[in-house]
Amino acid sequence: MPPAFSIPNLLTYARILAVPMVVLCFFLEGRLQSSDPARWTALGIFIVASLTDFLDGYLARIWKQTSNIGKMLDPIADKLLVAAALLLMAADGTIAGWSLWAAIIILCREILVSGLREYLAQLKVSVPVTRLAKWKTTVQLVAVGFLIAGPAGDKVIGYATETGIVLLWVSAIITLYTGYDYFRAGLKHIMD
């Protein structure tokens, strides 16, 4: 089987395809709406997509099926999933006021680090993903999951939205630190 169609890569492709499916859940009536069924459906898709993030890399390593396309698409899939969900939550008001800053920090860091990685790749410099950056992704995914549940989740556990907002800020703080870490690691190559 060609590396592009290995199971780990198929999981990454599925995560990318999940992005428009999550968005579609909020536009089923032709306009942005966040009904309880829409939120639960979006959350289910988001959870499955998030699980593929952990599974694809794990399977690629144990089955020795790592590939260049997988290395390229995996972080892109993560960023697309988180960015689309954050934009949706901002559009429907789940994330509002000062909490928008947490989302902006996350989105800006992702764009800046992606640009830095692309530039450094041209110089044949690899900046490895740190363990803290993996934790950042995990906290982001959990935060976004709570926010997608939002008001529907509040009816079940009473504090889903608040938990999501707190975790979003925790994620934003970790995001700032890991972004600085990547920038510092890349700066020495940019200045040469």
MIPA-698916 format. One record per residue (C-alpha): x, y, z. Coordinates in steps of 0.25 Angstrom, whole numbers, plus 5000, padded with zeros to 4 digits. Last residue first. Example, Ala and Ser with C-alpha at 12.3 -4.5 7.8 and 13.67 -1.06 7.14 Angstrom:
// MIPA-698916
505549965029 504949825031 
***
This chain:
// MIPA-698916
509051345044 507951425050 506851335045 507551205050 507751265064 506251315064 505751175062 505951115076 505451255082 504251255073 503951105077 504051135092 503251265090 502151195084 502251085094 502051185105 500951265098 500251135095 500351095110 499651225114 498551205103 498351065107 498051105121 497151215116 496351115108 496351025120 495651135128 494651165116 494351015114 494050995129 493151115129 492451065116 492250925122 491750975136 490450915139 490650775136 489550735127 488850865124 490250935123 490650835112 489550885103 489951025106 491350995102 491650855097 492550925086 493150995098 493450875106 494050805093 494850935090 495550925104 495850775103 496450795089 497250915094 497750845106 498250725097 498850825088 499650895099 500050755104 500650725091 501350855091 501850825105 502450695100 503250775089 503050765074 504350765067 504850885060 505550835047 506550925040 506650895025 506751045022 505451035014 504850955026 505251075035 504351165027 503151065027 503351045042 503351195045 502151215037 501451095044 501951155058 501351295054 499951235049 499851145062 500251255071 499251355065 498151255066 498351225081 498551365085 497251405077 496551295085 497051345098 496751485094 495251445091 495151415106 495151555109 493751575103 493151455096 493351305094 492051235093 491551355085 491151285072 492251345064 493251325075 492951175076 492951155061 494351225060 494851145071 494351015065 494951055051 496251085058 496350955066 496050865054 496850935044 498050945054 498050795057 497850755042 499050845039 499950785050 499650645044 499750685029 501250705028 501750595036 500650505029 501050545015 502550525019 502250385023 502250305036 501850155034 502750085044 501550015050 501850055064 502150205059 501050225049 500050155059 500350255070 500350375061 499050335055 498350305069 498550425076 498050525066 496950415062 496450435076 496150585073 495350545060 494550455068 494350555079 493950665069 492950575062 492250555075 492350695079 491750745066 490550645068 490350695082 490450835078 489450825067 488450745075 488550855086 488250965076 489451055072 488951125060 489751195049 488851205037 488451105026 487651015036 488750915037 489751025039 490350985053 490550845049 491150885036 492350945044 492650805050 492550735037 493450845030 494550805040 494250655040 494850645026 496250685032 496150585043 495750475033 497050515025 497850495037 497250355040 497550315025 498950365028 499050265040 498350155032 499350165020 498850225007 499950335005 500950225009 500650144996 500050005000 
***
